[in-house]
């Protein structure tokens, strides 16, 4: 395994681990419990789940993999804060979309060559990228791994005491 | 910048960003507010702060940088759950230790050569490391970046509404 393969493995393993942890957490919370706030006056579980689906869906485009599948989630779960929009999709739909978007990710991750991870992401110009080679696709995956960890730490608060 | 330097920059930037975010969050929460639970029945802010100090302190040893400075925090904030131990250090002390341990980190990060990040961490034998080269120091830093993001997402719940 060369250095580039090694580093890609490290970053992808970190992503997959957070996805797995988040799935384990979501499996312990019922649809009804996801309607609760993670703490009084704070975001609801359903909003955080929708937010993660919407962010990962947009990430498909940011990584130049494919167009978002659920662009309609962006205004609801990224541009608007929780409770600004009364009508949210049902939790069961968001759960299905969460798994679907992450499965798409897995397929792209599996087919991408290590060197391709070090090419630019969609929001940086080729000119800027030449000067700032760290603004690559793998770096976006790493920062979204932290984003996921951040919100998983919140969603876990809804797991009922065993 | 060669490939190895680039990887290290990406991972270290991710770590530094989470430290900065966490500091910004802690600056908005008073010592009294840190005594509150992040959600009813869940961990208190003081416990999470102590937990992060203790984990980062242990990390100094895991990365083979230096011995932990505050080994007395480990039984209180890693081995015991919140509220199991009645007497916790004052928040002001934990805040000072938080900055001290992260400053130590910064100094080690600044002086470590990129290739040294890809050497084994302290909990893997040289024999196992030969077969599993991803169990290196940089990988530990990356996984602790997610750990920090996870708990920062919880501590932020204590920031009072502006």
Boltz contact constraints between the chains, C-beta under 6 A:
constraints:
  - contact:
      token1: [A, 3]
      token2: [B, 3]
      max_distance: 6.0
  - contact:
      token1: [A, 6]
      token2: [B, 133]
      max_distance: 6.0
  - contact:
      token1: [A, 7]
      token2: [B, 7]
      max_distance: 6.0
  - contact:
      token1: [A, 9]
      token2: [B, 134]
      max_distance: 6.0
  - contact:
      token1: [A, 10]
      token2: [B, 134]
      max_distance: 6.0
  - contact:
      token1: [A, 10]
      token2: [B, 139]
      max_distance: 6.0
  - contact:
      token1: [A, 14]
      token2: [B, 142]
      max_distance: 6.0
  - contact:
      token1: [A, 39]
      token2: [B, 39]
      max_distance: 6.0
  - contact:
      token1: [A, 39]
      token2: [B, 157]
      max_distance: 6.0
  - contact:
      token1: [A, 42]
      token2: [B, 157]
      max_distance: 6.0
  - contact:
      token1: [A, 134]
      token2: [B, 9]
      max_distance: 6.0
  - contact:
      token1: [A, 134]
      token2: [B, 10]
      max_distance: 6.0
  - contact:
      token1: [A, 139]
      token2: [B, 10]
      max_distance: 6.0
  - contact:
      token1: [A, 142]
      token2: [B, 14]
      max_distance: 6.0
  - contact:
      token1: [A, 145]
      token2: [B, 146]
      max_distance: 6.0
  - contact:
      token1: [A, 146]
      token2: [B, 145]
      max_distance: 6.0
  - contact:
      token1: [A, 146]
      token2: [B, 146]
      max_distance: 6.0
  - contact:
      token1: [A, 146]
      token2: [B, 149]
      max_distance: 6.0
  - contact:
      token1: [A, 149]
      token2: [B, 146]
      max_distance: 6.0
  - contact:
      token1: [A, 149]
      token2: [B, 149]
      max_distance: 6.0
  - contact:
      token1: [A, 149]
      token2: [B, 150]
      max_distance: 6.0
  - contact:
      token1: [A, 150]
      token2: [B, 149]
      max_distance: 6.0
  - contact:
      token1: [A, 150]
      token2: [B, 153]
      max_distance: 6.0
  - contact:
      token1: [A, 151]
      token2: [B, 153]
      max_distance: 6.0
  - contact:
      token1: [A, 153]
      token2: [B, 150]
      max_distance: 6.0
  - contact:
      token1: [A, 153]
      token2: [B, 151]
      max_distance: 6.0
  - contact:
      token1: [A, 153]
      token2: [B, 153]
      max_distance: 6.0
  - contact:
      token1: [A, 153]
      token2: [B, 154]
      max_distance: 6.0
  - contact:
      token1: [A, 154]
      token2: [B, 153]
      max_distance: 6.0
  - contact:
      token1: [A, 157]
      token2: [B, 39]
      max_distance: 6.0
  - contact:
      token1: [A, 157]
      token2: [B, 42]
      max_distance: 6.0
